[in-house]
Amino acid sequence: MSAKKLLLAFATLVLTSGHAFAIGEDEFLDPADAFKYTATADEKNVTIEWHATKGYYLYQKRMGLASASPGVTVGESVYPKGEIHKDEFFGEQTVFRNDFKVTAPLTGAKAGDTIALKIKWQGCADAGLCYPPTVWDASVKVAASAAATVSKADEVFGKNKAASLAVSGEDEFLPVDQAFALTADAKSANEVQLDWRIATGYYLYKKRIKLEPADAAQPVGEIVLPKGEPHHDDYFGDQEVYRGSLDGHFFVPPGAKSVAFKITYQGCADAGLCYPPETKQLTVSLENAPAATSSATAAGAQGTSAGYVSEQDSFVARLAGGSLLVVIAIGYLGGLLMSFTPCVLPMVPILSGIIAGSGANMSSRRAFFLSLSYVGGIAAIYVTMGVLAAFVGSGFNLQAIFNQWYILVPFALLFIVLAASMFGAFTIEMPSFIQSRLSDASNKQQAGTFIGVGVMGALSALIVSACVAPVLIGALTFIAKTGDMVRGAVAMLSISLGMGTPLLLVGASAGALLPRAGAWMETIKNLFGVMFLFVAAWLLGRIVAPWISMLLWALTAFSLTWVLWRSRPRSSSAKGASRAIGIAAGVYGLVLIVGGFMGSTNPLAPIPSAAAQLKGLEFKRIKSVDDLEREVAAAKAAGKSVMLDFYADWCVSCKEMEHDTFTQPDVQTALANTVLLQADVTVNDETDKALLKHFGIFGPPTIAFYGADGTERRNFRVVGFMKAAEFAAVVRQAVAAPSPPAT
């Protein structure tokens, strides 16, 4: 700012005359004459009509409106569109000139009341003078309708500035406890939750947050903090900071009745002020805290919904507080349980088919190492997902990217080609160059080269087993929040090895059980061709109409009939059994076709029964964060809770929830007073990613609950498939849970 401008600004602070005054060549108006206003109000809104004299303007960011009457609240102001002004001191700013109107919602006032207002402003003159930030006191009488009555005190412009206040510096800075409001509560008998609510325009440094025990005899665990946003600081360099809110937690040894600790933090305001480090000593009682549990039933038995901890959150807690051996054990067990879900089972025929296609000289040892290569590919993808979670967070989902139609269709066609080769289709005469290329491609895949099998394992992890489970989401959430890639990578590797253990057993046994020669070997290869068709139908079923999906399953059943009818068992009894199974498969294929035209979508129950025809839940689709906030606000106004279901066409567990859980009367009764929302994230576009990132989740199926107060019950999130009885118990607790403590 030039010396002349500084001199002029100083003059406005020291001159008290109510008349216009002249400095140099320019005459500058008294603030009350430069900026005039009228204030009106009704029971819903307060309105300020401004008039800026020609040659003067007001900054939008320097304006504010607040109530000075107890029990009366003024909400966020709504401004008209201003003009962009390049300011020598403040940079690019939105400013207002001439006449404009500012409105804000009003609560707590009734018709006939006279309320006091605080009107904050700062403006400048084009000739060079900038007035200091100022607050004017005003009063207004509340009208019964939108045609508000102007208070007599406000009929004369600018005369209600008797208590005007010049603020030191550029802004009014909040006290540290208002800028960074901290609360501490017992989340469980051995876990303490720390919550900061950070005022708009302020931020906390991640590296400046330090936790230590108040008493060395009572140690506390490391504080677990989420990933912050990048910020470049002139003094500290590149930093991670938190804005809006920050939730952290730490663990204490079991058995303690209370915990005393010191927490140190430091933050700044965007306008330029940096607070000194703040240290608080707090004591949290643990005596009445709920015991942590991962079971809805256990939480219900305790008689309190506050004690419920979701499976994924429980796993995050174990990752944060347990040793690496505990992490490995829990991750491996969780992955082993995942291997028996419908998402992972299709990997069995893929691996078995690869081994079977390797020929008659397959040994158990080679089959095991091929299986190990396949599992290694799965592990590589899972560890990669963990690394991406650390750097990108929940906004990036490899499985969602690889489950679009333009990926699924070629991959399904690959399995159809492999099935055809198992059936001997490539022996049909065709141009030699096509036949040789098909044979080379097929042989390269079937020959079981370790790299090729590893690539197939990686693709299977991305495409075939595209579903989430609590243990997987827990690991990804931990990595995204803490950035601890070592512990997170160990967890992801353990999960993938747990998933792969049955595959290793299948691979080794396949090598031992496969016949070494003879006609029966050809039948075995044909059967694995059927398995490949099964995988192709599984993939295409995610993107085609239900009746087409049922037809694809029928074609797979017919192929099994064809294989078994052509088989040449060594004994007549085996031949009879083989043909009987083939006939049954053919009948099943016909039933699938009939069921598809009857509206069935479940190949395991092709003919719709009374139970299968139970009506599912009717969801209202949302797309964006704005859609969600609008619907939650409407539900809150109606006194209803909200359930938000994240869904995708390629999500197998989502369809399990639709068919087996959402159709059950117990679940529907529990959701009777709940607004049902569904976010379809199949496309995985930028809006979908923003919604997933808003919740900090990695993909479907994930279900979130909001109470009737419009606040999410974060600890009740459901990840993966859940049976109806257990899900209904979670719903009843989630919608009845009390609001989280105010901060």
Helices and strands as residue ranges (DSSP letters): H 3-14, E 21-23, E 26-28, H 31-34, E 35-42, E 45-52, E 56-59, E 64-67, E 73-74, E 83-87, E 91-96, E 98-107, E 114-121, E 123-125, E 134-143, G 152-154, E 165-166, H 176-179, E 180-188, E 191-198, E 202-205, E 210-213, E 229-233, E 237-242, E 245-251, E 258-265, E 267-269, E 278-285, H 296-302, G 305-307, H 311-321, H 324-338, H 347-356, H 364-392, G 393-395, H 398-401, H 405-422, G 425-427, H 432-446, H 450-459, I 460-464, H 470-482, H 485-513, H 519-540, H 546-566, H 572-597, E 620-622, H 625-637, E 641-647, H 652-656, I 657-661, H 665-670, E 674-680, H 686-695, E 702-706, G 714-716, E 718-719, H 724-736
